[in-house]
Amino acid sequence: MNIRDFQKEVYHRNIEKGFYDYKEDLALAYEILYDRFVSEESFEALSRILTDYSKLQLERKLLLTIGELVEAHEELRAGHSPSEIYYNPEKPDKPEGFGVEIADAHIRLFDLEASRGIDSKANLELKSQYNAGRDYKHGRQF
């Protein structure tokens, strides 16, 4: 499967699993809009609210990705090797380990990108091509 197809698959699976079910958030937004809709500035208020809501959803997705990276770090701190995959007896079907948490971070990023219409493959190729021409260690010590 290529990256674009995988990105779409992740996005659609997350919709099916409820990660795009914002009914409570939208109900709150509706209450705010209803209160503000009677004013002359309703369109500007609506625009600000929707922009803020969209930004909040993006920030949530970024924080969930960071959470997966923190979990990967915790696997190393617990003494697991980076290549180790193990199974927790309490959840015997769930794989655990550093690489598994890194995979979770990738999945979160692919979902975020798909939800914003970002082409992961094109951006990976673009950035990789740019990095190929950069200085050793990008001109830094580490």
C-alpha positions as CSV (number, residue, x, y, z in Angstrom):
1,M,0.0,0.0,0.0
2,N,1.4,3.4,-0.8
3,I,1.5,6.3,1.6
4,R,-1.5,8.2,0.2
5,D,-3.7,5.2,0.4
6,F,-2.6,4.4,3.9
7,Q,-3.2,8.1,4.9
8,K,-6.8,7.8,3.6
9,E,-7.3,4.5,5.2
10,V,-6.2,5.8,8.6
11,Y,-8.4,8.9,8.2
12,H,-11.5,6.9,7.3
13,R,-10.9,4.3,10.1
14,N,-10.7,7.2,12.6
15,I,-14.0,8.6,11.4
16,E,-15.5,5.1,11.9
17,K,-14.0,4.8,15.4
18,G,-15.5,8.1,16.5
19,F,-12.5,10.4,16.5
20,Y,-14.5,12.9,14.4
21,D,-17.6,12.8,16.4
22,Y,-17.8,16.3,17.7
23,K,-21.5,16.4,18.6
24,E,-20.9,17.8,22.1
25,D,-18.4,20.4,20.8
26,L,-20.8,21.4,18.0
27,A,-23.7,21.6,20.5
28,L,-21.7,24.1,22.6
29,A,-20.7,26.0,19.5
30,Y,-24.4,26.2,18.5
31,E,-25.3,27.6,22.0
32,I,-22.7,30.3,21.6
33,L,-23.7,31.0,18.1
34,Y,-27.4,31.3,19.1
35,D,-26.5,33.8,21.8
36,R,-24.4,35.8,19.4
37,F,-26.6,35.5,16.2
38,V,-28.9,38.3,17.3
39,S,-26.1,40.9,17.1
40,E,-25.0,42.8,14.0
41,E,-21.5,41.2,14.3
42,S,-22.9,37.7,13.9
43,F,-21.0,36.8,10.8
44,E,-17.6,37.9,12.3
45,A,-18.4,36.1,15.5
46,L,-19.3,32.9,13.6
47,S,-16.1,33.2,11.6
48,R,-14.0,33.6,14.7
49,I,-15.7,30.7,16.5
50,L,-15.2,28.3,13.5
51,T,-11.6,29.4,13.1
52,D,-11.0,28.9,16.8
53,Y,-12.8,25.5,16.7
54,S,-10.7,24.3,13.7
55,K,-7.5,25.5,15.5
56,L,-8.5,23.7,18.7
57,Q,-9.1,20.4,16.7
58,L,-5.7,20.8,15.1
59,E,-4.0,21.4,18.4
60,R,-5.7,18.4,19.9
61,K,-4.4,16.2,17.1
62,L,-0.9,17.5,17.6
63,L,-1.0,16.9,21.3
64,L,-2.2,13.3,20.8
65,T,0.8,12.8,18.5
66,I,3.1,14.2,21.1
67,G,1.5,11.8,23.6
68,E,2.4,8.8,21.5
69,L,6.0,10.0,21.3
70,V,6.1,10.4,25.1
71,E,4.8,6.8,25.4
72,A,7.7,5.7,23.1
73,H,10.1,7.5,25.4
74,E,8.6,5.8,28.4
75,E,9.2,2.4,26.7
76,L,12.9,3.2,26.5
77,R,12.9,4.5,30.1
78,A,11.3,1.2,31.2
79,G,14.3,-0.7,29.7
80,H,12.7,-2.0,26.6
81,S,14.9,-2.1,23.5
82,P,13.8,0.0,20.5
83,S,13.1,-3.1,18.4
84,E,11.2,-5.1,21.2
85,I,7.6,-5.8,20.7
86,Y,5.7,-7.4,23.6
87,Y,2.2,-8.1,24.7
88,N,0.6,-7.0,28.0
89,P,-1.1,-9.9,29.8
90,E,-4.1,-7.6,30.6
91,K,-4.6,-6.8,26.9
92,P,-3.0,-9.9,25.1
93,D,-4.0,-8.7,21.6
94,K,-2.4,-5.3,22.0
95,P,1.2,-4.9,20.8
96,E,3.4,-2.7,23.0
97,G,6.9,-1.3,22.6
98,F,8.9,1.7,21.3
99,G,8.3,0.9,17.6
100,V,4.6,0.4,18.2
101,E,4.3,3.8,19.9
102,I,6.3,5.4,17.0
103,A,3.8,3.7,14.6
104,D,1.0,5.3,16.7
105,A,2.6,8.7,16.2
106,H,2.8,8.1,12.4
107,I,-0.9,7.1,12.4
108,R,-1.9,10.2,14.3
109,L,0.1,12.4,11.9
110,F,-1.3,10.7,8.8
111,D,-4.8,11.2,10.2
112,L,-4.1,14.9,11.0
113,E,-2.7,15.4,7.5
114,A,-5.6,13.7,5.8
115,S,-8.1,15.7,7.8
116,R,-6.5,18.9,6.5
117,G,-6.0,17.8,2.9
118,I,-2.2,17.6,3.3
119,D,-0.5,15.2,0.9
120,S,2.0,13.3,3.2
121,K,3.9,11.7,0.3
122,A,4.4,15.0,-1.5
123,N,5.6,16.7,1.7
124,L,7.9,13.8,2.6
125,E,9.5,13.8,-0.8
126,L,9.8,17.6,-0.8
127,K,11.4,17.8,2.6
128,S,13.7,14.8,1.9
129,Q,14.9,16.4,-1.3
130,Y,15.6,19.7,0.6
131,N,17.4,17.9,3.4
132,A,19.7,16.0,0.9
133,G,21.3,19.4,0.0
134,R,21.8,20.6,3.5
135,D,25.1,20.9,5.3
136,Y,26.5,18.2,7.6
137,K,24.3,18.1,10.7
138,H,22.5,21.0,9.1
139,G,25.4,23.3,10.2
140,R,24.8,22.5,13.9
141,Q,26.7,20.5,16.6
142,F,24.0,17.9,17.0
